[in-house]
Amino acid sequence: MRPFTFERPTSIAAATLAASQLGGKFIAGGTNLLDLMKVDVERPTSLVDISALPLRDFGATAEGGLRIGALVSNTDIASDNRIREAYPVLAEALLNGASAQLRNQATAGGNLMQRTRCPYFYDVFMPCNKRQPGSGCSAIGGYSRLHAILGASRDCIAVHPSDMAVALTALQAEIEVHAPSGVVRTLPICALHRLPDETPDHDTSLAPGELISAIILPPPARGKQAYRKVRDRASFAFAVVSVAAILDCSSRTVRDVRLALGGVAHKPWQPRAAERALVGAPASGASFEAAARAAVAGAEPQPGNQFKIDLARRLIARTLTDLAARGG
Amino acid sequence: MPQSHPISSAAWPTTRLTINGQKHELTVDPRTTLLDTLRDHLGLTGSKKGCDHGQCGACTVLVNGARMNACLSLVAMRHGDEIVTIEGLGESETLHPLQQAFWTHDGLQCGFCTPGQICSAVGMFREIEHGVPSAAMANVAATPSLDAVEVRERMSGNICRCSAYPNIVAAILDSRQGHAG
């Protein structure tokens, strides 16, 4: 690791100011940042340890939802009875990610800020536009089995690795952010991560020094929810394809549906066309198949990952069918 | 490659923490991981460095009772924390019940992963007691209990390249029964 200074601010104002300086980085759980520093992909000159900040609250909101402080661990979110009962898709997504050790250490905010596991991004001897803008994309024309099929660009086909963010997208969560200026804003989770376009070095819409302080869940959605993840090992592996689904049916008709896909794009992917096609449709296998086809209609796969189109399509249809059978 | 600028040791952070019941005040290069501190600075070589990237679990220790990868934490991040390593669980003459169970069930071959496996299992028992669910549960809101399928899922952060898994699972389940009874 390269040298860096280390500080433990005790106020959000001091932390955001310190991290907004050139070379400054927040550290909380550190499971991804330290890993990347060891392989010289991340090179902060100053680490701002935020673990002493008052960001561990986990309580109800006035609107009937939940506010999860950014420093709450992945384990503590998944173990919370309110999450397990009213937002099971989120608990399932968290428990299907990483290992128990990592979930104990990793925080809510850090989960959102983790970086792609594209192997070319991790290898400093390979060109990578995300790591070194303008150097090229090694995955295009390289091993692309685990890369994006939706929303990719000519400069980057990396996927976002978070399971939690996929569930939060289906739940329509909001992210609370503190700026170094003192301004506090909230943005929908779908506006946090971005598509690569011509600037894949920017994973999120956050400005330097901006700090995620909380995740805000709306009141529980009606219907049944599930997170389904297809991966290369039975445990402790990133998604090949995953889906978070919330299905609300009445009299065998779809009243509302929310879908988000993981492992297919640079951010959690919302197949809006599939959602629109389903609302008001019969809660039948045929409807779910048609919606699943619509979800991947615009896919542009690489030579190594064409299989993801069928995999995603089948995963969506199967998950919706199961949710309908559970009473949607 | 851009030049790195050295950081004066005068700017090194001081970290106070407890390790196996003993208080320490350490002023070290902030790049030092908890694992390297234990092994290279304090002589606690029971925690092993396998991958050094949080993938193998050989460095698993307990931080305030929760199992974590010591390789993915700077010691400076553990200010005020209580660490327990394999050395803090048992001694040769007074084995921890899980150490005894691994011995009885031959839950190892080369033994390199064993300290991490045992610390991880101790952490897992605590998680069960605290109601932490797992991906192996059909209903995430149910009360967790331990069987072979659950142990395999919950211990997936600990790799044994000798593949002593059947005996590791047997040792953990046996120890758990003794624990619960």
Interface residues (C-beta under 8 A of the other chain):
Chain A: M1 R2 P3 F4 T5 F6 E7 R8 I27 G30 T31 L34 D35 K38 R43 T45 L47 D49 S51 S73 T75 A78 S79 N81 R84 E85 P88 A91 E92 L95 N96 A98 S99 A100 Q101 L102 N104 Q105 A234 S235 F236
Chain B: P2 S4 H5 P6 I7 A11 W12 P13 P30 R31 T33 D52 H53 G54 G57 T60 V63 A66 R67 M68 N69 L72 S73 L74 A76 M77 H79 S120 G123 M124 E127 H130 G131 V132 P133 S134 A135 V140 A141 R152 E153 R154 M155 S156 G157 N158
